[in-house]
Amino acid sequence: MLKKIFSAVLLLSGMLNAEEGLGEFLTHHISNSHEWHPVPFLPALHLPTGWIIGGIDVSPTQHVLMMFIAAALLIILFAIGTRRKNNAPSSKLGHALEALVIYVRDEVVEPNLGKKDTAAWLPFFLTLFFFFLALNLISLIPGFSAATGNVNFTGTMALLIFLTFNLAGIIKNGPVHYFTGLFPSGVPWPIMIIIVPIELMGLITKAAALCIRLFANMTAGHILLLSLTGLIIVFKTAWVAIGFLPMTLFIYLIEVLVAFLQAYIFTLLSALFVGMALHQEH
């Protein structure tokens, strides 16, 4: 009886496939595609294809859809959460959002950019933080996928930050002062031959670190969760599921923490890089 009940639950959750191996199971759930299957017992949502612009396929994929869902969710949540009464949030959601906003302002942006530049840059970093947080959290919902586990997405966001902090530094300090400020002064010219390529490479590695850190952490967490779930498919027994359930729930709770942590780290490092570009004297 227990086995029948468990099999029914797996069937409804889309995890039971007698002909699907563990490798296929993992690949199917972490890869990007032009269809989305949020509810197993309903037909998949086929996204439009063939959108070619300049020879590049810009057709929306499952991960692109996750970005639109996250953006729409944030718009709705902030539309509700920003309602105020007597100059204070009128709901618990508003208080929670305000606490996160204040934390990002006081602990992330202001220490790295200073009070003078915080007001101008705060909306940008708040957008980064909440967008990544929303993407990370919805990826933990069964049927949804992790756009932040796609190296194309994380690479694009890292490129955005790379362009942002370099352009910010150039505009604030001037192109000549900015690029000369990247290198230490008073160093003999023979040493500068070594230091110049190292410092230039350091600009690129900053963006690469942002890309790889977010991609690797989010992908690794989802693979771990899916692997534990996939072992249930491999053994096809309810007793294995009962044994793995506490561990899977524990890892899932850790992934919730990682969702917040990775959004925080990406925003923190981005603010650090922008602050370094704006205030080279430090």
Residue pairs with C-beta under 8 A, 6 or more apart in sequence:
2 238
3 237
3 238
5 238
6 238
6 241
7 16
7 238
10 16
10 232
10 233
11 40
11 41
12 40
12 41
13 40
13 142
14 37
14 40
14 142
14 143
15 25
15 229
15 232
15 233
16 233
17 25
17 233
18 236
20 28
20 233
21 234
22 227
22 230
22 231
22 233
22 234
25 226
25 229
25 230
25 233
26 223
26 226
26 227
26 230
29 145
29 222
29 226
30 145
30 146
30 149
30 219
30 222
30 223
30 226
32 61
32 62
32 63
32 145
32 150
33 61
33 62
34 46
34 47
34 48
34 49
34 59
34 60
34 61
34 62
35 44
35 45
35 46
35 47
35 62
36 44
36 45
36 47
36 62
36 65
36 145
37 44
37 45
37 143
38 45
38 143
38 144
39 143
40 143
47 59
47 60
47 61
47 62
47 65
48 59
48 60
49 57
49 59
50 57
50 59
51 57
51 58
51 59
51 60
52 58
62 145
63 145
63 146
63 147
63 150
63 153
64 147
66 135
66 138
66 139
66 144
66 145
66 146
66 147
67 135
67 147
67 153
69 138
69 144
70 131
70 134
70 135
70 138
70 147
71 131
71 134
73 134
73 138
74 130
74 131
74 134
77 93
77 97
78 97
80 91
80 93
80 94
81 89
81 91
81 93
81 94
81 96
81 97
81 98
82 89
82 94
82 97
83 89
83 90
83 91
83 94
84 90
84 94
89 95
89 97
89 98
100 129
100 130
101 126
104 122
104 125
104 126
104 129
104 267
105 118
105 122
105 126
108 125
108 129
108 264
108 267
108 268
108 271
109 118
109 121
109 122
109 125
109 271
110 118
112 268
112 271
112 272
112 274
112 275
113 121
113 271
113 274
113 275
113 278
113 279
114 275
114 279
117 275
117 278
121 271
121 274
124 164
125 267
125 270
125 271
128 266
128 267
128 270
129 263
129 264
129 266
129 267
130 263
132 148
132 214
132 262
132 263
132 266
132 267
133 259
133 260
133 263
135 146
135 147
135 148
136 146
136 148
136 218
136 258
136 259
136 260
136 262
136 263
137 256
137 259
138 144
139 145
139 146
139 147
139 148
139 149
139 218
139 222
139 259
140 252
140 255
140 256
140 259
146 218
146 219
146 222
147 153
148 154
148 214
148 215
148 218
148 262
149 215
149 218
149 219
149 222
150 215
151 211
151 215
154 210
154 211
154 212
154 214
154 215
155 211
155 215
157 210
157 211
157 214
157 266
158 207
158 208
158 210
158 211
159 207
161 207
161 210
161 270
161 273
161 274
162 203
162 204
162 206
162 207
164 270
164 274
165 206
165 270
165 273
165 274
165 276
165 277
166 178
166 203
166 277
168 274
168 277
168 278
169 178
169 277
169 278
169 280
170 178
172 178
172 277
172 278
173 181
173 278
173 280
177 280
178 277
178 280
181 280
182 199
182 200
182 203
182 280
183 192
183 195
183 196
183 199
184 195
187 195
206 269
206 273
209 269
210 266
210 269
210 270
213 262
213 265
213 266
214 262
214 265
214 266
217 258
217 262
218 258
218 262
221 251
221 254
221 255
221 258
222 255
224 251
225 248
225 251
225 252
225 255
228 244
228 247
228 248
228 251
229 244
229 248
231 240
231 244
232 240
232 241
232 244
276 282
